[in-house]
Amino acid sequence: MTEDEKPAPDVRRVIVRRVVTGALVAGLLGAGAVQRAVPESGPVPREDSRAQWLAGDFQGIEPPEALRMTRAERLLVTATGLLHETRSVRMATDVRKGQQRVRMDVRIDRAGSCAGSFDGGLGNRGTLVVVAGKGPEAYMRFSEAALAELQRMADSRGATVSARMRDRIGQMRGKYVKAPSKGAEGLAKGCSITRLIGSGEDDWKGTRQLAPVRREGRRVIPLAPSAADDDQGVAYVDAEGKPYLRALKGDDKEMSVDLRFSEYGKPVTVRRPAAAEVVEFADDGSMFSA
């Protein structure tokens, strides 16, 4: 069996402590504009402590503590530090929770601004721009396929709702919809590396190093938690050169997470869409309200 053919480590044993990105799910599905305009398959997941990511900023670790670390612990600490310190990174996210699924592929800069694509399911797909700041701004341009899905759902609700949706889609087509402030804050959390990554010794103590494997053409080292840890998941870091974090993967009975990181340090420019390209609705975006 070649290295490429080796099975991935058992992801039922975990290193993705609080990595479940509830902020991404809640942010996308509750960002406003038009998301609440369609029937939902279930309640929007609440944001909780599981929306935090593993590890943290270990720049202040004292040398004696570092010397007591195992190689696996040092790899995880170093990988986390590299993610903290990078000027930019590309993050591809695939999160499932119950019947809900959110996928994003965004490029994030150090300030926490990001731009890329999102797919939150029926009627909720397109291009995303988040501009970081004290009051972050988020803009979504919905794809033609998503607009068509919204219209079909509205048509099933009767003539009044159908006409209201058709008018709104006419305003949205080819434009960015500005998300309400609460939705923008949720989306911004999904684009801030420093806010997504928690901290604490429990996040790296007991980390175990598994045999190297190949993922997406790279030789990587899987890092798993202590056998006594109840968390689930595996972190993958580069086996050659600096140990950049390349993936976090895990699942349990409630949620599955697959995060991939690439293009560390590649220049990223995130710009607020021009005013002529933006539409903003005064209400919560619900075309199905009375």
ZADO-1210 file (C-alpha; in nm, 4 decimals, padded with zeros to 6 digits):
<atoms>
<atom x="00.0000" y="00.0000" z="00.0000" code="MET" pos="1"/>
<atom x="00.1438" y="00.3382" z="-00.1011" code="THR" pos="2"/>
<atom x="00.1328" y="00.6469" z="00.1157" code="GLU" pos="3"/>
<atom x="-00.1422" y="00.7899" z="-00.1057" code="ASP" pos="4"/>
<atom x="-00.3517" y="00.4783" z="-00.0499" code="GLU" pos="5"/>
<atom x="-00.3186" y="00.4718" z="00.3269" code="LYS" pos="6"/>
<atom x="-00.6504" y="00.5314" z="00.5014" code="PRO" pos="7"/>
<atom x="-00.6979" y="00.8524" z="00.6926" code="ALA" pos="8"/>
<atom x="-00.6768" y="00.8293" z="01.0717" code="PRO" pos="9"/>
<atom x="-00.9962" y="00.7437" z="01.2561" code="ASP" pos="10"/>
<atom x="-01.1615" y="01.0846" z="01.2945" code="VAL" pos="11"/>
<atom x="-01.3741" y="00.9573" z="01.5794" code="ARG" pos="12"/>
<atom x="-01.0779" y="01.0402" z="01.8012" code="ARG" pos="13"/>
<atom x="-01.0542" y="01.4124" z="01.8152" code="VAL" pos="14"/>
<atom x="-00.8314" y="01.7155" z="01.8123" code="ILE" pos="15"/>
<atom x="-01.0830" y="01.9707" z="01.6907" code="VAL" pos="16"/>
<atom x="-01.1570" y="02.1085" z="02.0348" code="ARG" pos="17"/>
<atom x="-01.4473" y="02.3525" z="01.9966" code="ARG" pos="18"/>
<atom x="-01.3674" y="02.3645" z="01.6264" code="VAL" pos="19"/>
<atom x="-01.7302" y="02.3198" z="01.5283" code="VAL" pos="20"/>
<atom x="-01.7917" y="02.6470" z="01.3511" code="THR" pos="21"/>
<atom x="-02.1339" y="02.7429" z="01.4755" code="GLY" pos="22"/>
<atom x="-02.0488" y="03.1043" z="01.3955" code="ALA" pos="23"/>
<atom x="-02.0251" y="03.0181" z="01.0274" code="LEU" pos="24"/>
<atom x="-02.3518" y="02.8284" z="01.0245" code="VAL" pos="25"/>
<atom x="-02.5410" y="03.0873" z="01.2239" code="ALA" pos="26"/>
<atom x="-02.3791" y="03.3710" z="01.0306" code="GLY" pos="27"/>
<atom x="-02.4692" y="03.2419" z="00.6871" code="LEU" pos="28"/>
<atom x="-02.8150" y="03.1125" z="00.7657" code="LEU" pos="29"/>
<atom x="-02.9065" y="03.4129" z="00.9774" code="GLY" pos="30"/>
<atom x="-02.7286" y="03.6954" z="00.7975" code="ALA" pos="31"/>
<atom x="-03.0510" y="03.8608" z="00.6968" code="GLY" pos="32"/>
<atom x="-03.1209" y="04.0158" z="00.3561" code="ALA" pos="33"/>
<atom x="-03.3102" y="03.7212" z="00.2086" code="VAL" pos="34"/>
<atom x="-03.2125" y="03.4199" z="00.4168" code="GLN" pos="35"/>
<atom x="-03.5226" y="03.4383" z="00.6340" code="ARG" pos="36"/>
<atom x="-03.7350" y="03.4843" z="00.3260" code="ALA" pos="37"/>
<atom x="-03.7655" y="03.1122" z="00.2644" code="VAL" pos="38"/>
<atom x="-03.8990" y="02.8262" z="00.4776" code="PRO" pos="39"/>
<atom x="-03.6218" y="02.6806" z="00.6910" code="GLU" pos="40"/>
<atom x="-03.5719" y="02.3088" z="00.7425" code="SER" pos="41"/>
<atom x="-03.5000" y="02.3668" z="01.1090" code="GLY" pos="42"/>
<atom x="-03.3939" y="02.6286" z="01.3631" code="PRO" pos="43"/>
<atom x="-03.0811" y="02.8296" z="01.3000" code="VAL" pos="44"/>
<atom x="-02.8067" y="02.6795" z="01.5216" code="PRO" pos="45"/>
<atom x="-02.7328" y="02.9014" z="01.8165" code="ARG" pos="46"/>
<atom x="-02.3825" y="03.0285" z="01.8576" code="GLU" pos="47"/>
<atom x="-02.2142" y="02.8714" z="02.1578" code="ASP" pos="48"/>
<atom x="-01.8762" y="02.7745" z="02.2982" code="SER" pos="49"/>
<atom x="-01.8325" y="02.5103" z="02.0280" code="ARG" pos="50"/>
<atom x="-01.7925" y="02.7929" z="01.7785" code="ALA" pos="51"/>
<atom x="-01.4364" y="02.8350" z="01.9015" code="GLN" pos="52"/>
<atom x="-01.1388" y="02.6740" z="01.7358" code="TRP" pos="53"/>
<atom x="-00.8600" y="02.4733" z="01.8871" code="LEU" pos="54"/>
<atom x="-00.5255" y="02.5924" z="02.0194" code="ALA" pos="55"/>
<atom x="-00.4308" y="02.9567" z="02.0515" code="GLY" pos="56"/>
<atom x="-00.1532" y="03.2079" z="02.0538" code="ASP" pos="57"/>
<atom x="00.1404" y="03.0418" z="02.2259" code="PHE" pos="58"/>
<atom x="00.3941" y="03.3149" z="02.1600" code="GLN" pos="59"/>
<atom x="00.4261" y="03.3751" z="02.5344" code="GLY" pos="60"/>
<atom x="00.5151" y="03.0192" z="02.6307" code="ILE" pos="61"/>
<atom x="00.8168" y="03.0084" z="02.8586" code="GLU" pos="62"/>
<atom x="01.1144" y="02.8033" z="02.7308" code="PRO" pos="63"/>
<atom x="01.0960" y="02.5426" z="03.0124" code="PRO" pos="64"/>
<atom x="00.7354" y="02.4651" z="02.9197" code="GLU" pos="65"/>
<atom x="00.8270" y="02.4364" z="02.5526" code="ALA" pos="66"/>
<atom x="01.1067" y="02.1966" z="02.6377" code="LEU" pos="67"/>
<atom x="00.8620" y="01.9706" z="02.8174" code="ARG" pos="68"/>
<atom x="00.6400" y="01.9409" z="02.5098" code="MET" pos="69"/>
<atom x="00.6379" y="01.6323" z="02.2951" code="THR" pos="70"/>
<atom x="00.7142" y="01.6724" z="01.9270" code="ARG" pos="71"/>
<atom x="00.3443" y="01.6385" z="01.8461" code="ALA" pos="72"/>
<atom x="00.2533" y="01.9124" z="02.0932" code="GLU" pos="73"/>
<atom x="00.5193" y="02.1425" z="01.9487" code="ARG" pos="74"/>
<atom x="00.3905" y="02.0785" z="01.5958" code="LEU" pos="75"/>
<atom x="00.0380" y="02.1790" z="01.6922" code="LEU" pos="76"/>
<atom x="00.1552" y="02.4878" z="01.8803" code="VAL" pos="77"/>
<atom x="00.3773" y="02.5943" z="01.5899" code="THR" pos="78"/>
<atom x="00.1061" y="02.5307" z="01.3302" code="ALA" pos="79"/>
<atom x="-00.1404" y="02.7379" z="01.5303" code="THR" pos="80"/>
<atom x="00.1127" y="03.0187" z="01.5656" code="GLY" pos="81"/>
<atom x="00.1771" y="03.0207" z="01.1906" code="LEU" pos="82"/>
<atom x="-00.1965" y="03.0520" z="01.1274" code="LEU" pos="83"/>
<atom x="-00.2179" y="03.3391" z="01.3775" code="HIS" pos="84"/>
<atom x="00.0735" y="03.5224" z="01.2227" code="GLU" pos="85"/>
<atom x="00.0037" y="03.4801" z="00.8525" code="THR" pos="86"/>
<atom x="-00.0811" y="03.7877" z="00.6472" code="ARG" pos="87"/>
<atom x="-00.3498" y="03.5939" z="00.4639" code="SER" pos="88"/>
<atom x="-00.4852" y="03.2464" z="00.4081" code="VAL" pos="89"/>
<atom x="-00.7424" y="03.0656" z="00.1994" code="ARG" pos="90"/>
<atom x="-00.9979" y="02.8694" z="00.3991" code="MET" pos="91"/>
<atom x="-01.2413" y="02.6180" z="00.2523" code="ALA" pos="92"/>
<atom x="-01.5114" y="02.5128" z="00.4962" code="THR" pos="93"/>
<atom x="-01.7706" y="02.2379" z="00.4816" code="ASP" pos="94"/>
<atom x="-01.9856" y="02.2169" z="00.7955" code="VAL" pos="95"/>
<atom x="-02.2916" y="01.9963" z="00.8414" code="ARG" pos="96"/>
<atom x="-02.5270" y="02.0174" z="01.1356" code="LYS" pos="97"/>
<atom x="-02.8419" y="01.8120" z="01.1166" code="GLY" pos="98"/>
<atom x="-03.0141" y="01.8948" z="00.7889" code="GLN" pos="99"/>
<atom x="-02.8120" y="02.2128" z="00.7442" code="GLN" pos="100"/>
<atom x="-02.4930" y="02.2427" z="00.5461" code="ARG" pos="101"/>
<atom x="-02.2732" y="02.5465" z="00.4933" code="VAL" pos="102"/>
<atom x="-01.9789" y="02.5632" z="00.2573" code="ARG" pos="103"/>
<atom x="-01.7445" y="02.8559" z="00.2110" code="MET" pos="104"/>
<atom x="-01.4280" y="02.9120" z="00.0131" code="ASP" pos="105"/>
<atom x="-01.2805" y="03.2456" z="00.1123" code="VAL" pos="106"/>
<atom x="-00.9502" y="03.4294" z="00.1214" code="ARG" pos="107"/>
<atom x="-00.8931" y="03.6014" z="00.4535" code="ILE" pos="108"/>
<atom x="-00.6533" y="03.8849" z="00.5318" code="ASP" pos="109"/>
<atom x="-00.4887" y="03.9556" z="00.8657" code="ARG" pos="110"/>
<atom x="-00.7458" y="04.2214" z="00.9544" code="ALA" pos="111"/>
<atom x="-01.0285" y="03.9682" z="00.9229" code="GLY" pos="112"/>
<atom x="-01.1746" y="04.0836" z="00.5930" code="SER" pos="113"/>
<atom x="-01.2556" y="03.8101" z="00.3447" code="CYS" pos="114"/>
<atom x="-01.3992" y="03.7450" z="00.0019" code="ALA" pos="115"/>
<atom x="-01.5075" y="03.4316" z="-00.1782" code="GLY" pos="116"/>
<atom x="-01.8010" y="03.2016" z="-00.2354" code="SER" pos="117"/>
<atom x="-02.0677" y="03.0642" z="-00.0030" code="PHE" pos="118"/>
<atom x="-02.3300" y="02.7932" z="-00.0267" code="ASP" pos="119"/>
<atom x="-02.5838" y="02.7732" z="00.2526" code="GLY" pos="120"/>
<atom x="-02.8318" y="02.5578" z="00.0651" code="GLY" pos="121"/>
<atom x="-03.1464" y="02.6271" z="-00.1326" code="LEU" pos="122"/>
<atom x="-03.1721" y="02.9939" z="-00.2311" code="GLY" pos="123"/>
<atom x="-02.8595" y="03.0811" z="-00.0366" code="ASN" pos="124"/>
<atom x="-02.5575" y="03.0655" z="-00.2675" code="ARG" pos="125"/>
<atom x="-02.3291" y="03.3201" z="-00.4239" code="GLY" pos="126"/>
<atom x="-02.0398" y="03.5554" z="-00.3548" code="THR" pos="127"/>
<atom x="-01.9476" y="03.6954" z="-00.0155" code="LEU" pos="128"/>
<atom x="-01.7488" y="04.0043" z="00.0873" code="VAL" pos="129"/>
<atom x="-01.6823" y="04.0854" z="00.4533" code="VAL" pos="130"/>
<atom x="-01.5091" y="04.4101" z="00.5466" code="VAL" pos="131"/>
<atom x="-01.3621" y="04.3934" z="00.8979" code="ALA" pos="132"/>
<atom x="-01.3899" y="04.6746" z="01.1477" code="GLY" pos="133"/>
<atom x="-01.5499" y="04.7761" z="01.4755" code="LYS" pos="134"/>
<atom x="-01.8805" y="04.7526" z="01.2943" code="GLY" pos="135"/>
<atom x="-01.8082" y="04.4892" z="01.0255" code="PRO" pos="136"/>
<atom x="-01.9920" y="04.4975" z="00.6967" code="GLU" pos="137"/>
<atom x="-02.1020" y="04.1965" z="00.4935" code="ALA" pos="138"/>
<atom x="-02.2265" y="04.1859" z="00.1361" code="TYR" pos="139"/>
<atom x="-02.3727" y="03.8893" z="-00.0521" code="MET" pos="140"/>
<atom x="-02.4354" y="03.8624" z="-00.4236" code="ARG" pos="141"/>
<atom x="-02.6723" y="03.5735" z="-00.4879" code="PHE" pos="142"/>
<atom x="-02.6222" y="03.3533" z="-00.7893" code="SER" pos="143"/>
<atom x="-02.8816" y="03.3289" z="-01.0656" code="GLU" pos="144"/>
<atom x="-02.9514" y="02.9716" z="-00.9580" code="ALA" pos="145"/>
<atom x="-03.0183" y="03.0880" z="-00.5998" code="ALA" pos="146"/>
<atom x="-03.2498" y="03.3655" z="-00.7195" code="LEU" pos="147"/>
<atom x="-03.4441" y="03.1159" z="-00.9300" code="ALA" pos="148"/>
<atom x="-03.4781" y="02.8875" z="-00.6271" code="GLU" pos="149"/>
<atom x="-03.6092" y="03.1757" z="-00.4181" code="LEU" pos="150"/>
<atom x="-03.8630" y="03.2626" z="-00.6817" code="GLN" pos="151"/>
<atom x="-03.9865" y="02.9046" z="-00.7104" code="ARG" pos="152"/>
<atom x="-04.0332" y="02.8872" z="-00.3346" code="MET" pos="153"/>
<atom x="-04.2178" y="03.2189" z="-00.3364" code="ALA" pos="154"/>
<atom x="-04.4417" y="03.1037" z="-00.6216" code="ASP" pos="155"/>
<atom x="-04.5559" y="02.8140" z="-00.4052" code="SER" pos="156"/>
<atom x="-04.6779" y="03.0596" z="-00.1403" code="ARG" pos="157"/>
<atom x="-04.9334" y="03.2369" z="-00.3564" code="GLY" pos="158"/>
<atom x="-04.9628" y="03.5343" z="-00.5870" code="ALA" pos="159"/>
<atom x="-04.8921" y="03.8061" z="-00.3299" code="THR" pos="160"/>
<atom x="-04.5700" y="03.6502" z="-00.2041" code="VAL" pos="161"/>
<atom x="-04.4654" y="03.5599" z="-00.5589" code="SER" pos="162"/>
<atom x="-04.5040" y="03.9205" z="-00.6746" code="ALA" pos="163"/>
<atom x="-04.3174" y="04.0544" z="-00.3701" code="ARG" pos="164"/>
<atom x="-04.0283" y="03.8172" z="-00.4343" code="MET" pos="165"/>
<atom x="-04.0165" y="03.8997" z="-00.8039" code="ARG" pos="166"/>
<atom x="-03.9857" y="04.2697" z="-00.7208" code="ASP" pos="167"/>
<atom x="-03.7116" y="04.2099" z="-00.4695" code="ARG" pos="168"/>
<atom x="-03.5174" y="03.9778" z="-00.6962" code="ILE" pos="169"/>
<atom x="-03.5320" y="04.2504" z="-00.9608" code="GLY" pos="170"/>
<atom x="-03.3470" y="04.4756" z="-00.7162" code="GLN" pos="171"/>
<atom x="-03.1007" y="04.2048" z="-00.6141" code="MET" pos="172"/>
<atom x="-02.9998" y="04.0701" z="-00.9540" code="ARG" pos="173"/>
<atom x="-02.6348" y="04.1525" z="-01.0232" code="GLY" pos="174"/>
<atom x="-02.6083" y="04.3473" z="-00.6962" code="LYS" pos="175"/>
<atom x="-02.4618" y="04.2833" z="-00.3530" code="TYR" pos="176"/>
<atom x="-02.7160" y="04.2698" z="-00.0710" code="VAL" pos="177"/>
<atom x="-02.5869" y="04.4369" z="00.2426" code="LYS" pos="178"/>
<atom x="-02.6471" y="04.2176" z="00.5467" code="ALA" pos="179"/>
<atom x="-02.8021" y="04.3634" z="00.8630" code="PRO" pos="180"/>
<atom x="-02.5498" y="04.4410" z="01.1354" code="SER" pos="181"/>
<atom x="-02.6211" y="04.1274" z="01.3405" code="LYS" pos="182"/>
<atom x="-02.5749" y="03.9030" z="01.0379" code="GLY" pos="183"/>
<atom x="-02.2580" y="04.0889" z="00.9422" code="ALA" pos="184"/>
<atom x="-02.1120" y="04.0260" z="01.2872" code="GLU" pos="185"/>
<atom x="-02.1780" y="03.6528" z="01.2557" code="GLY" pos="186"/>
<atom x="-02.0174" y="03.6363" z="00.9140" code="LEU" pos="187"/>
<atom x="-01.7199" y="03.8399" z="01.0341" code="ALA" pos="188"/>
<atom x="-01.6509" y="03.5801" z="01.3041" code="LYS" pos="189"/>
<atom x="-01.6138" y="03.3220" z="01.0307" code="GLY" pos="190"/>
<atom x="-01.3492" y="03.5350" z="00.8606" code="CYS" pos="191"/>
<atom x="-01.1388" y="03.6260" z="01.1636" code="SER" pos="192"/>
<atom x="-00.8591" y="03.3813" z="01.2343" code="ILE" pos="193"/>
<atom x="-00.7820" y="03.5439" z="01.5691" code="THR" pos="194"/>
<atom x="-01.1449" y="03.5214" z="01.6825" code="ARG" pos="195"/>
<atom x="-01.1959" y="03.1693" z="01.5548" code="LEU" pos="196"/>
<atom x="-00.8941" y="03.0245" z="01.7301" code="ILE" pos="197"/>
<atom x="-00.9247" y="02.9863" z="02.1038" code="GLY" pos="198"/>
<atom x="-00.6462" y="02.9380" z="02.3526" code="SER" pos="199"/>
<atom x="-00.5540" y="02.7189" z="02.6444" code="GLY" pos="200"/>
<atom x="-00.3094" y="02.4456" z="02.7358" code="GLU" pos="201"/>
<atom x="-00.5792" y="02.1795" z="02.7180" code="ASP" pos="202"/>
<atom x="-00.5915" y="02.2355" z="02.3432" code="ASP" pos="203"/>
<atom x="-00.2436" y="02.0932" z="02.2837" code="TRP" pos="204"/>
<atom x="-00.1502" y="01.8825" z="02.5853" code="LYS" pos="205"/>
<atom x="-00.1494" y="01.5142" z="02.5080" code="GLY" pos="206"/>
<atom x="-00.1465" y="01.5636" z="02.1310" code="THR" pos="207"/>
<atom x="-00.0349" y="01.2478" z="01.9505" code="ARG" pos="208"/>
<atom x="00.1500" y="01.2243" z="01.6191" code="GLN" pos="209"/>
<atom x="00.0285" y="00.9593" z="01.3733" code="LEU" pos="210"/>
<atom x="00.2052" y="00.8203" z="01.0681" code="ALA" pos="211"/>
<atom x="00.2430" y="01.0701" z="00.7786" code="PRO" pos="212"/>
<atom x="-00.0078" y="01.0469" z="00.4932" code="VAL" pos="213"/>
<atom x="-00.0646" y="01.2282" z="00.1644" code="ARG" pos="214"/>
<atom x="-00.3567" y="01.4670" z="00.1228" code="ARG" pos="215"/>
<atom x="-00.4134" y="01.6747" z="-00.1890" code="GLU" pos="216"/>
<atom x="-00.0586" y="01.6115" z="-00.3082" code="GLY" pos="217"/>
<atom x="00.1063" y="01.7073" z="00.0204" code="ARG" pos="218"/>
<atom x="00.2804" y="01.4883" z="00.2747" code="ARG" pos="219"/>
<atom x="00.1216" y="01.5774" z="00.6056" code="VAL" pos="220"/>
<atom x="00.1348" y="01.4620" z="00.9670" code="ILE" pos="221"/>
<atom x="-00.1966" y="01.3833" z="01.1363" code="PRO" pos="222"/>
<atom x="-00.2186" y="01.5094" z="01.4937" code="LEU" pos="223"/>
<atom x="-00.4709" y="01.3447" z="01.7221" code="ALA" pos="224"/>
<atom x="-00.5676" y="01.4144" z="02.0826" code="PRO" pos="225"/>
<atom x="-00.4865" y="01.2143" z="02.3862" code="SER" pos="226"/>
<atom x="-00.6617" y="00.8779" z="02.3840" code="ALA" pos="227"/>
<atom x="-00.8456" y="00.9966" z="02.6958" code="ALA" pos="228"/>
<atom x="-00.9829" y="01.3061" z="02.5229" code="ASP" pos="229"/>
<atom x="-01.3529" y="01.3081" z="02.4379" code="ASP" pos="230"/>
<atom x="-01.3185" y="01.5558" z="02.1490" code="ASP" pos="231"/>
<atom x="-01.3269" y="01.4348" z="01.7914" code="GLN" pos="232"/>
<atom x="-01.1141" y="01.5152" z="01.4890" code="GLY" pos="233"/>
<atom x="-00.7703" y="01.5217" z="01.3348" code="VAL" pos="234"/>
<atom x="-00.5444" y="01.8138" z="01.2469" code="ALA" pos="235"/>
<atom x="-00.3060" y="01.7811" z="00.9524" code="TYR" pos="236"/>
<atom x="00.0189" y="01.9802" z="00.9336" code="VAL" pos="237"/>
<atom x="00.2924" y="01.9877" z="00.6724" code="ASP" pos="238"/>
<atom x="00.5501" y="01.7121" z="00.7190" code="ALA" pos="239"/>
<atom x="00.8198" y="01.9049" z="00.5327" code="GLU" pos="240"/>
<atom x="00.9352" y="02.2590" z="00.5942" code="GLY" pos="241"/>
<atom x="00.7318" y="02.4677" z="00.8360" code="LYS" pos="242"/>
<atom x="00.4374" y="02.2746" z="00.9842" code="PRO" pos="243"/>
<atom x="00.1576" y="02.4831" z="00.8367" code="TYR" pos="244"/>
<atom x="-00.1899" y="02.3719" z="00.9385" code="LEU" pos="245"/>
<atom x="-00.3516" y="02.2256" z="00.6259" code="ARG" pos="246"/>
<atom x="-00.6741" y="02.0699" z="00.7478" code="ALA" pos="247"/>
<atom x="-00.9017" y="02.0052" z="01.0398" code="LEU" pos="248"/>
<atom x="-01.1447" y="01.7206" z="01.0022" code="LYS" pos="249"/>
<atom x="-01.3858" y="01.5663" z="01.2480" code="GLY" pos="250"/>
<atom x="-01.7392" y="01.4514" z="01.3054" code="ASP" pos="251"/>
<atom x="-01.9733" y="01.3400" z="01.5776" code="ASP" pos="252"/>
<atom x="-02.3426" y="01.2632" z="01.6078" code="LYS" pos="253"/>
<atom x="-02.4331" y="01.6324" z="01.5875" code="GLU" pos="254"/>
<atom x="-02.1960" y="01.7833" z="01.3349" code="MET" pos="255"/>
<atom x="-01.9227" y="01.7143" z="01.0841" code="SER" pos="256"/>
<atom x="-01.6471" y="01.9605" z="01.0005" code="VAL" pos="257"/>
<atom x="-01.3964" y="01.9725" z="00.7174" code="ASP" pos="258"/>
<atom x="-01.1701" y="02.2782" z="00.7044" code="LEU" pos="259"/>
<atom x="-00.8817" y="02.3214" z="00.4646" code="ARG" pos="260"/>
<atom x="-00.6145" y="02.5918" z="00.4660" code="PHE" pos="261"/>
<atom x="-00.3914" y="02.6949" z="00.1761" code="SER" pos="262"/>
<atom x="-00.2235" y="02.9929" z="00.0069" code="GLU" pos="263"/>
<atom x="-00.0590" y="03.1181" z="00.3254" code="TYR" pos="264"/>
<atom x="00.0735" y="03.4713" z="00.2770" code="GLY" pos="265"/>
<atom x="-00.0620" y="03.5126" z="-00.0763" code="LYS" pos="266"/>
<atom x="-00.1631" y="03.8785" z="-00.1258" code="PRO" pos="267"/>
<atom x="-00.5349" y="03.9383" z="-00.0739" code="VAL" pos="268"/>
<atom x="-00.7280" y="04.2554" z="-00.1486" code="THR" pos="269"/>
<atom x="-01.0791" y="04.2851" z="-00.0100" code="VAL" pos="270"/>
<atom x="-01.2761" y="04.5910" z="-00.1188" code="ARG" pos="271"/>
<atom x="-01.6188" y="04.7116" z="-00.0221" code="ARG" pos="272"/>
<atom x="-01.8464" y="04.6934" z="-00.3295" code="PRO" pos="273"/>
<atom x="-01.9138" y="05.0266" z="-00.4978" code="ALA" pos="274"/>
<atom x="-02.2325" y="05.1993" z="-00.3829" code="ALA" pos="275"/>
<atom x="-02.3891" y="05.1462" z="-00.7248" code="ALA" pos="276"/>
<atom x="-02.3442" y="04.7713" z="-00.6808" code="GLU" pos="277"/>
<atom x="-02.5164" y="04.7516" z="-00.3407" code="VAL" pos="278"/>
<atom x="-02.8801" y="04.7181" z="-00.2420" code="VAL" pos="279"/>
<atom x="-02.9951" y="04.7404" z="00.1189" code="GLU" pos="280"/>
<atom x="-03.3379" y="04.6517" z="00.2512" code="PHE" pos="281"/>
<atom x="-03.4871" y="04.8357" z="00.5480" code="ALA" pos="282"/>
<atom x="-03.6737" y="04.5316" z="00.6798" code="ASP" pos="283"/>
<atom x="-03.5358" y="04.1920" z="00.7796" code="ASP" pos="284"/>
<atom x="-03.5604" y="04.0692" z="00.4234" code="GLY" pos="285"/>
<atom x="-03.8647" y="03.8479" z="00.4767" code="SER" pos="286"/>
<atom x="-04.0837" y="03.8403" z="00.1684" code="MET" pos="287"/>
<atom x="-04.3106" y="03.5961" z="00.3453" code="PHE" pos="288"/>
<atom x="-04.4114" y="03.8315" z="00.6241" code="SER" pos="289"/>
<atom x="-04.7652" y="03.9671" z="00.6372" code="ALA" pos="290"/>
</atoms>
